[in-house]
């Protein structure tokens, strides 16, 4: 479903991604891992079109996305949950979700009932401003907003960052339900080992801008964790 080949990125004169290759099959959940500052978020932003690729190719469902804007990638079926959530604090929960409808291919302007089924708190607080929600509730809102466009690929950047454990568990269950039961393909960046092992089918490790390991999640050994993931 997603193919990244020979991706290079720069911040100014700093070379941040080095010839990264990544492939994601339909229905998989792939977790990109690595220490802070190694290029994980840059990779996701490149896939989403928020950062133009310096060199390399990004294909989605067999179509070249390399020159397409982020809005076009969203309309193609890619939902994105950024690090830090980036919800609109002055808009209500309902209005935040409606912003996700703008990229729907079917032009529907109705918030899918499934979002409220997955995240009942969003229904209860649908008339509250996004900025009044807790961090965990805002994360649910950010995921709901991405789901509002009816994606076939969901990209999540650190979905458990700064969130209380019970909400982390709930988000993990939602991701697994969407992935395993409803067939939604998932690409996520995650630091929590337990969450990654419980959620992902495969992992890829980025170190100093290069992909240094990739395998089934069961092959994420203590040696790899010590070498590339521990601080």
PEPE-V743780 format. One record per helix or strand of 3 or more residues. SS is the DSSP state (@ for helix, = for strand). FROM is the first residue (numbers start at 0). LEN is the number of residues. If there is no record, write none. Layout:
ss=SS from=FROM len=LEN
ss=SS from=FROM len=LEN
//
This chain:
ss== from=1 len=10
ss== from=13 len=11
ss== from=28 len=5
ss=@ from=39 len=9
ss== from=54 len=6
ss=@ from=69 len=6
ss== from=77 len=4
ss=@ from=92 len=9
ss=@ from=112 len=6
ss=@ from=119 len=5
ss=@ from=129 len=3
ss=@ from=134 len=13
ss== from=152 len=5
ss=@ from=164 len=17
ss== from=184 len=5
ss=@ from=192 len=7
ss== from=201 len=6
ss== from=209 len=7
ss=@ from=216 len=3
ss=@ from=221 len=8
//
